[in-house]
Amino acid sequence: MTEAATLLDGTIAEAAAAVRTGTVSPEALVEAALERIAERDPRINAVVTLDAGAALAAARSGPAGGPLCGVPFLVKDLHAEVEGLPLARGSRLFEDAPSPGTSTIVSRLRAAGGVVLGRTNSPEFGLNITTEPRLWGPTRNPHDPVRSAGGSSGGSAAAVAAGMVPFAHATDSGGSIRIPAAWCGLVGFKPSRDLNPLGPFRHDGWDGLGHEHALTRTVLDSALLLAVTSGAATGDARPRPPLRLADLPAPGVLRVGLVEATADGTPVHPACRSAVLRAAADLRTAGHEVVPLALPAEAAGLGSVLGAVIAGNVAALVRQRETERGRPAGEDELEPAVADLVERGRRMSAADHVDAVAALHRLGRRLAVAFSVVDVILTPTTAQPAPPVGVLHTDRPAAELFAEIVRIAPFTGLFNVTGGPALSLPYGDDDGVPLGVQLAAANGQDATVLRLAHALERAR
């Protein structure tokens, strides 16, 4: 194995330092990543678009320094525009749609020295917690290809877990960073609402549900990327200052609320419960106060609240595409559950959508009050381990699919509703396939979550 290939298995900081000191060239690192993709991707189907020529050219002429100096990465096939790369959103409807330019977050990653290789697989419009779009086919878990890599950032998670790149861009509107992180054994951090920019082609990301960041191998890598990408961009409606973390010192003694049960009593798999109890025990050993915390009854309605808001947004996206090309979506261009959700959105009036957003924010406030009695919330990332590929299929009504999604992952969407930071940390496994625990906090407490996760990661 070459030095460059070895660096693909390590951290962002290690790879960038090797380039900066001349141990390897940026071109060699990109070539090693392209070789890894060619060798490993046929087994898992994580990468859907490659532009090797542009990546090698960027490696030869890119910034000499920067915190991501020469580090190759992949961008999810959802939300983040990259000029020259198609943005299909996992959908046949958008398969040939051109990109209008490059998103702010990708531009910042490039300005820091990162090199875009291509795009990773996503379910259609990101509307699933597994990655199995009809357009691209299923992404399989690198730890067990029979099982799902998660979603909707499953392609990004599988690519990092398989050693193709040190990190990959990801998005999260209900758990889409944290769920695949849990099932692929990675760190998946959803920052506070508006900490990372969504522009210039998106504004509030599904009425505040949408977030963008990345999948990484370590908490420090996630913090490093956040220092690169965070902070307001021109025109942001709710600007935030960037988060600058030179390191992650000990967080001090915290009061941690342990959530080990769902709001509606749906069972939590023994392996998932065992993982969160081990994490709670480790936190107590480290001197933190861990107290039981019950979810408010309103949290049981999470799926219906999310579904109503998402329906209107997805219907608007489909209408925009239909207008652009001058004809309606064909029956074979949308998966059945997605088409059902789009039809629901089309039936909604403007007042209906306003009501849906109001319900979303009411739930967010109720959750914020319930969580305000602790500094950090600890939950299983998911209530069930990674299912086999094919279980979360879209050949059914949207309501049935969403009900199954919430049964498997009832904890992640809570923090898209509150807008607070939430991170999935690897903690145990189910027959060799990783599991994760989730650490979350109030909006703006990103540093607290990162510091506690880093301490837990080091202790473990």
C-alpha positions as CSV (number, residue, x, y, z in Angstrom):
1,M,0.0,0.0,0.0
2,T,1.4,3.4,-0.9
3,E,1.7,6.3,1.5
4,A,-1.1,8.1,-0.3
5,A,-3.4,5.2,0.0
6,T,-2.6,4.8,3.7
7,L,-3.6,8.4,4.3
8,L,-7.1,7.7,2.9
9,D,-7.7,5.5,6.0
10,G,-6.7,8.2,8.4
11,T,-7.9,11.6,9.4
12,I,-8.3,14.8,7.4
13,A,-5.6,16.5,9.5
14,E,-3.1,13.7,8.8
15,A,-3.7,13.8,5.1
16,A,-3.5,17.6,4.8
17,A,-0.3,17.6,6.9
18,A,1.3,15.1,4.6
19,V,0.5,17.2,1.6
20,R,1.6,20.4,3.3
21,T,5.0,19.0,4.3
22,G,5.6,17.4,0.9
23,T,5.3,13.8,2.1
24,V,2.8,13.2,-0.7
25,S,1.6,15.4,-3.5
26,P,-2.0,16.4,-3.9
27,E,-2.1,14.6,-7.2
28,A,-0.9,11.3,-5.7
29,L,-3.6,11.6,-3.0
30,V,-6.3,12.2,-5.6
31,E,-5.0,9.3,-7.7
32,A,-5.1,7.0,-4.7
33,A,-8.7,8.0,-4.0
34,L,-9.7,7.3,-7.6
35,E,-8.0,3.9,-7.4
36,R,-9.8,3.1,-4.2
37,I,-13.1,4.0,-5.7
38,A,-12.5,1.8,-8.8
39,E,-11.5,-1.1,-6.5
40,R,-14.1,-0.9,-3.8
41,D,-17.1,0.9,-5.1
42,P,-18.5,-1.9,-7.3
43,R,-19.2,-3.9,-4.0
44,I,-21.1,-1.1,-2.3
45,N,-22.3,1.4,-4.9
46,A,-21.5,4.6,-3.0
47,V,-20.3,6.9,-5.8
48,V,-22.6,7.9,-8.7
49,T,-20.6,10.5,-10.5
50,L,-16.9,11.0,-11.0
51,D,-14.9,13.8,-12.7
52,A,-11.4,12.5,-12.5
53,G,-10.0,15.0,-15.0
54,A,-11.2,18.0,-13.1
55,A,-10.1,16.5,-9.8
56,L,-6.6,15.9,-11.0
57,A,-6.4,19.3,-12.5
58,A,-7.5,20.9,-9.3
59,A,-5.0,18.9,-7.3
60,R,-2.2,20.2,-9.6
61,S,-3.2,23.8,-9.4
62,G,-5.1,24.1,-6.1
63,P,-4.1,26.1,-3.0
64,A,-0.7,25.3,-1.6
65,G,-1.9,25.5,2.0
66,G,-5.1,25.5,3.8
67,P,-6.5,23.2,6.5
68,L,-7.8,20.7,3.8
69,C,-4.6,21.1,1.7
70,G,-5.1,18.6,-1.2
71,V,-7.6,16.3,0.6
72,P,-10.0,14.7,-1.8
73,F,-13.7,14.5,-0.9
74,L,-17.1,13.6,-2.4
75,V,-20.3,15.6,-2.5
76,K,-23.7,14.1,-1.9
77,D,-26.1,14.0,-4.8
78,L,-28.6,16.3,-3.0
79,H,-28.8,20.0,-2.3
80,A,-25.2,21.0,-2.8
81,E,-24.5,22.4,-6.3
82,V,-21.2,21.9,-7.9
83,E,-20.6,23.6,-11.3
84,G,-19.8,21.0,-13.9
85,L,-21.3,18.1,-11.9
86,P,-25.0,17.0,-12.4
87,L,-27.3,17.3,-9.4
88,A,-29.8,14.5,-10.0
89,R,-31.1,14.4,-6.3
90,G,-31.4,10.6,-6.7
91,S,-34.3,11.1,-9.1
92,R,-35.0,10.3,-12.7
93,L,-36.8,13.6,-13.0
94,F,-33.6,15.5,-12.4
95,E,-31.2,13.1,-14.1
96,D,-30.2,15.5,-16.8
97,A,-30.7,18.7,-14.8
98,P,-27.7,21.1,-15.0
99,S,-26.1,22.7,-12.0
100,P,-26.6,26.4,-11.7
101,G,-23.2,27.0,-10.1
102,T,-21.4,25.9,-6.9
103,S,-22.9,26.1,-3.4
104,T,-21.3,28.2,-0.7
105,I,-20.4,25.2,1.5
106,V,-18.6,23.5,-1.4
107,S,-16.9,26.7,-2.4
108,R,-15.5,27.1,1.2
109,L,-14.3,23.5,1.3
110,R,-12.5,24.1,-2.0
111,A,-11.0,27.4,-0.8
112,A,-9.5,25.5,2.2
113,G,-7.7,23.2,-0.2
114,G,-10.2,20.3,-0.6
115,V,-10.6,18.6,-4.0
116,V,-14.0,17.4,-5.2
117,L,-13.9,14.0,-6.9
118,G,-17.6,13.5,-7.6
119,R,-21.0,12.7,-6.1
120,T,-22.3,10.1,-3.7
121,N,-25.6,8.2,-3.8
122,S,-28.8,9.5,-2.3
123,P,-32.4,8.3,-2.2
124,E,-34.8,10.3,-4.3
125,F,-35.0,13.8,-2.8
126,G,-33.4,12.4,0.4
127,L,-36.8,11.0,1.5
128,N,-35.6,7.8,3.1
129,I,-33.2,6.6,5.8
130,T,-31.8,4.0,3.4
131,T,-30.1,4.8,0.1
132,E,-31.8,2.8,-2.6
133,P,-33.0,5.1,-5.4
134,R,-34.2,3.5,-8.6
135,L,-31.9,5.9,-10.5
136,W,-28.7,4.7,-9.0
137,G,-29.5,1.4,-7.2
138,P,-28.8,0.6,-3.6
139,T,-25.8,1.6,-1.6
140,R,-24.7,-1.3,0.6
141,N,-23.1,-1.3,4.0
142,P,-19.3,-1.8,3.8
143,H,-19.4,-3.9,7.0
144,D,-22.1,-6.2,5.6
145,P,-23.3,-5.7,2.0
146,V,-26.5,-7.4,2.7
147,R,-27.5,-4.5,5.0
148,S,-28.2,-0.9,4.4
149,A,-25.6,1.9,4.7
150,G,-28.4,4.2,5.9
151,G,-29.7,7.3,4.4
152,S,-30.1,9.7,3.1
153,S,-26.4,10.4,3.2
154,G,-25.7,6.6,2.8
155,G,-23.4,7.0,-0.2
156,S,-21.2,9.5,1.6
157,A,-21.1,7.3,4.7
158,A,-20.3,4.2,2.8
159,A,-17.5,5.9,0.8
160,V,-15.8,7.2,4.0
161,A,-16.3,3.8,5.8
162,A,-14.8,2.0,2.9
163,G,-11.7,4.1,2.8
164,M,-12.3,5.9,-0.5
165,V,-12.0,9.4,1.0
166,P,-11.2,10.9,4.5
167,F,-14.6,12.7,4.5
168,A,-17.7,13.4,2.5
169,H,-20.3,16.1,2.3
170,A,-23.7,15.2,3.7
171,T,-27.1,16.7,4.4
172,D,-29.6,16.1,7.2
173,S,-33.3,17.0,7.4
174,G,-34.4,14.3,9.9
175,G,-31.3,12.2,10.6
176,S,-29.7,11.8,7.2
177,I,-26.2,12.5,8.5
178,R,-26.5,10.7,11.9
179,I,-28.3,7.5,10.8
180,P,-25.7,6.4,8.2
181,A,-23.0,7.5,10.5
182,A,-24.4,5.1,13.2
183,W,-24.7,2.2,10.8
184,C,-21.3,2.7,9.1
185,G,-19.3,3.4,12.3
186,L,-18.5,7.1,11.7
187,V,-19.0,10.4,13.3
188,G,-22.0,12.3,11.9
189,F,-22.6,15.8,13.2
190,K,-25.6,18.0,12.4
191,P,-24.7,21.5,13.4
192,S,-27.2,24.1,14.8
193,R,-29.6,25.6,12.3
194,D,-28.0,28.3,10.2
195,L,-24.4,27.6,11.4
196,N,-23.4,26.2,8.0
197,P,-24.7,28.2,5.0
198,L,-27.2,26.7,2.6
199,G,-26.9,29.3,-0.2
200,P,-26.8,30.7,-2.6
201,F,-29.4,28.5,-4.3
202,R,-31.3,27.4,-1.2
203,H,-32.6,29.6,1.6
204,D,-34.1,28.0,4.7
205,G,-33.9,24.3,3.9
206,W,-37.4,22.8,4.2
207,D,-38.6,25.5,6.6
208,G,-35.6,25.0,8.9
209,L,-35.4,21.2,8.9
210,G,-32.4,21.0,6.5
211,H,-28.8,21.1,7.5
212,E,-25.5,20.4,5.7
213,H,-22.2,19.2,7.0
214,A,-20.1,16.0,6.6
215,L,-19.3,12.5,7.6
216,T,-15.9,11.9,9.2
217,R,-13.9,9.3,11.1
218,T,-13.3,11.5,14.2
219,V,-14.9,14.3,16.2
220,L,-11.8,16.5,15.7
221,D,-12.2,16.1,11.9
222,S,-15.8,17.2,12.1
223,A,-14.8,20.2,14.2
224,L,-12.0,21.0,11.7
225,L,-14.5,21.1,8.8
226,L,-16.9,23.2,10.8
227,A,-14.2,25.8,11.3
228,V,-13.8,25.9,7.5
229,T,-17.5,26.0,6.5
230,S,-19.4,27.7,9.3
231,G,-20.5,31.3,9.5
232,A,-22.9,33.5,7.6
233,A,-22.8,34.1,3.9
234,T,-24.0,37.2,2.0
235,G,-27.8,37.3,2.1
236,D,-28.4,34.8,4.9
237,A,-31.6,35.6,6.7
238,R,-30.4,34.4,10.2
239,P,-26.7,35.0,10.2
240,R,-24.4,33.2,12.7
241,P,-20.7,33.8,13.3
242,P,-18.3,31.0,12.4
243,L,-17.4,28.4,15.0
244,R,-13.6,28.5,15.5
245,L,-12.3,25.5,17.5
246,A,-8.6,25.2,17.6
247,D,-9.0,22.1,19.7
248,L,-11.6,20.4,21.8
249,P,-10.8,20.9,25.5
250,A,-12.6,18.9,28.2
251,P,-16.3,20.1,28.5
252,G,-16.4,20.4,32.3
253,V,-19.0,18.6,34.4
254,L,-22.4,18.4,32.5
255,R,-25.9,17.3,33.4
256,V,-26.8,14.7,30.8
257,G,-30.4,13.6,30.1
258,L,-30.6,9.9,29.2
259,V,-33.4,9.0,26.8
260,E,-33.7,5.2,26.4
261,A,-37.4,4.9,25.4
262,T,-39.4,6.2,22.5
263,A,-42.3,8.7,23.0
264,D,-45.0,6.2,22.0
265,G,-43.5,3.1,23.6
266,T,-42.2,1.5,20.4
267,P,-39.6,-1.0,21.4
268,V,-35.9,-0.1,21.2
269,H,-33.7,-3.0,20.0
270,P,-31.6,-4.5,22.9
271,A,-28.3,-3.8,21.1
272,C,-29.3,-0.1,20.6
273,R,-30.4,0.2,24.2
274,S,-27.2,-1.6,25.5
275,A,-25.1,0.9,23.5
276,V,-26.7,4.0,25.0
277,L,-26.5,2.5,28.5
278,R,-22.8,1.8,28.1
279,A,-22.3,5.4,26.9
280,A,-24.2,6.6,30.0
281,A,-22.0,4.5,32.2
282,D,-18.9,6.0,30.6
283,L,-20.2,9.5,31.1
284,R,-20.8,8.8,34.8
285,T,-17.3,7.4,35.1
286,A,-16.0,10.6,33.6
287,G,-17.8,12.6,36.4
288,H,-20.9,13.8,34.5
289,E,-24.3,13.7,36.1
290,V,-26.6,11.4,34.1
291,V,-30.3,11.6,34.8
292,P,-33.3,9.9,33.2
293,L,-35.2,12.0,30.7
294,A,-38.5,11.2,29.1
295,L,-39.6,12.5,25.7
296,P,-42.8,14.6,25.9
297,A,-45.9,13.0,24.5
298,E,-46.0,15.4,21.6
299,A,-42.8,13.8,20.2
300,A,-44.9,10.8,19.2
301,G,-46.3,13.0,16.4
302,L,-42.9,13.7,14.9
303,G,-43.6,11.8,11.7
304,S,-46.8,13.6,10.8
305,V,-45.3,17.0,11.6
306,L,-42.3,16.3,9.3
307,G,-44.4,14.8,6.6
308,A,-46.7,17.8,6.3
309,V,-43.8,20.3,6.0
310,I,-41.8,18.1,3.6
311,A,-44.7,17.4,1.3
312,G,-45.1,21.1,0.4
313,N,-41.4,21.6,-0.1
314,V,-41.0,18.5,-2.4
315,A,-44.1,19.4,-4.4
316,A,-42.6,22.9,-5.0
317,L,-39.3,21.3,-6.1
318,V,-41.0,19.0,-8.6
319,R,-43.2,21.9,-10.0
320,Q,-40.0,23.9,-10.5
321,R,-38.5,21.1,-12.5
322,E,-41.6,20.6,-14.6
323,T,-41.7,24.3,-15.4
324,E,-38.0,24.3,-16.4
325,R,-38.4,21.6,-18.9
326,G,-42.0,22.4,-20.0
327,R,-43.7,19.1,-19.2
328,P,-45.1,17.2,-16.2
329,A,-43.3,14.4,-14.4
330,G,-43.9,11.1,-16.0
331,E,-45.3,8.1,-14.1
332,D,-41.8,6.4,-14.3
333,E,-39.9,9.5,-13.1
334,L,-40.9,9.5,-9.5
335,E,-40.9,6.5,-7.1
336,P,-44.4,5.6,-5.8
337,A,-44.0,6.9,-2.2
338,V,-42.4,10.1,-3.5
339,A,-45.1,10.6,-6.0
340,D,-47.7,10.1,-3.3
341,L,-46.0,12.7,-1.1
342,V,-45.8,15.1,-4.0
343,E,-49.5,14.7,-4.7
344,R,-50.2,15.5,-1.0
345,G,-48.1,18.6,-1.3
346,R,-50.0,19.7,-4.4
347,R,-53.3,19.4,-2.6
348,M,-52.1,21.7,0.2
349,S,-53.1,25.3,0.1
350,A,-50.8,28.1,1.2
351,A,-52.7,28.2,4.4
352,D,-52.2,24.5,4.9
353,H,-48.5,24.9,4.5
354,V,-48.4,27.8,7.0
355,D,-50.3,25.6,9.5
356,A,-47.8,22.8,8.9
357,V,-44.8,25.1,9.6
358,A,-46.6,26.5,12.7
359,A,-47.0,22.9,14.0
360,L,-43.4,22.2,13.4
361,H,-42.3,25.3,15.4
362,R,-44.8,24.5,18.2
363,L,-43.2,21.0,18.5
364,G,-39.8,22.6,18.5
365,R,-40.6,24.9,21.4
366,R,-42.1,22.1,23.4
367,L,-39.1,19.9,22.9
368,A,-36.8,22.8,23.7
369,V,-38.6,23.3,27.1
370,A,-38.4,19.5,27.8
371,F,-34.7,19.4,27.1
372,S,-33.8,22.7,28.9
373,V,-33.5,20.8,32.3
374,V,-30.2,19.3,31.1
375,D,-27.0,20.4,29.3
376,V,-26.9,17.5,26.8
377,I,-29.3,14.8,25.7
378,L,-28.1,11.2,25.2
379,T,-30.1,8.8,23.1
380,P,-29.6,5.8,20.9
381,T,-29.0,7.2,17.4
382,T,-31.5,4.7,16.0
383,A,-34.0,2.4,17.8
384,Q,-33.2,-0.5,15.4
385,P,-29.9,-1.7,13.8
386,A,-29.3,-1.4,10.0
387,P,-32.0,-3.3,8.1
388,P,-31.3,-5.5,5.1
389,V,-31.4,-3.7,1.7
390,G,-34.9,-3.7,0.4
391,V,-36.8,-3.4,3.7
392,L,-37.4,0.3,3.4
393,H,-38.7,0.2,-0.2
394,T,-40.7,3.0,-1.8
395,D,-43.3,0.9,-3.5
396,R,-46.0,1.9,-1.0
397,P,-47.9,5.0,0.2
398,A,-45.7,7.7,1.7
399,A,-47.5,7.5,5.1
400,E,-46.6,3.8,5.4
401,L,-42.9,4.5,4.5
402,F,-42.7,7.4,7.0
403,A,-44.3,5.3,9.8
404,E,-41.6,2.6,9.2
405,I,-38.8,5.3,9.2
406,V,-40.0,6.8,12.5
407,R,-40.2,3.3,14.0
408,I,-36.6,2.6,13.1
409,A,-35.2,6.1,13.8
410,P,-37.5,8.0,16.2
411,F,-34.7,10.1,17.9
412,T,-32.9,12.0,15.2
413,G,-35.6,14.2,13.7
414,L,-36.3,15.7,17.1
415,F,-33.2,17.9,16.7
416,N,-34.1,19.0,13.2
417,V,-37.2,20.3,14.7
418,T,-35.5,22.1,17.6
419,G,-32.6,23.2,15.3
420,G,-30.0,22.2,17.9
421,P,-26.7,20.4,17.3
422,A,-26.7,16.6,17.4
423,L,-23.9,14.1,16.8
424,S,-23.8,10.3,16.3
425,L,-20.8,8.6,17.8
426,P,-19.9,4.9,17.1
427,Y,-20.8,2.8,20.1
428,G,-21.0,-1.0,19.7
429,D,-22.4,-3.2,17.0
430,D,-25.1,-5.6,15.9
431,D,-23.5,-8.8,14.5
432,G,-20.5,-6.8,13.2
433,V,-22.5,-3.8,11.8
434,P,-21.9,-0.6,13.8
435,L,-24.4,1.2,16.1
436,G,-24.3,4.7,17.4
437,V,-25.3,6.9,20.2
438,Q,-26.6,10.5,19.8
439,L,-25.5,13.5,21.8
440,A,-27.6,16.6,21.4
441,A,-28.1,20.0,22.9
442,A,-29.9,23.4,22.6
443,N,-29.6,25.5,19.6
444,G,-26.1,27.1,19.5
445,Q,-24.4,24.7,21.9
446,D,-22.4,23.1,19.1
447,A,-19.1,23.4,21.0
448,T,-20.6,21.6,24.1
449,V,-21.7,18.6,22.0
450,L,-18.4,18.4,20.1
451,R,-16.3,18.6,23.3
452,L,-18.3,16.0,25.1
453,A,-18.3,13.7,22.1
454,H,-14.5,14.1,21.7
455,A,-14.0,13.3,25.4
456,L,-16.2,10.2,25.1
457,E,-14.5,9.2,21.9
458,R,-11.1,9.4,23.6
459,A,-12.2,7.6,26.7
460,R,-13.7,4.8,24.7
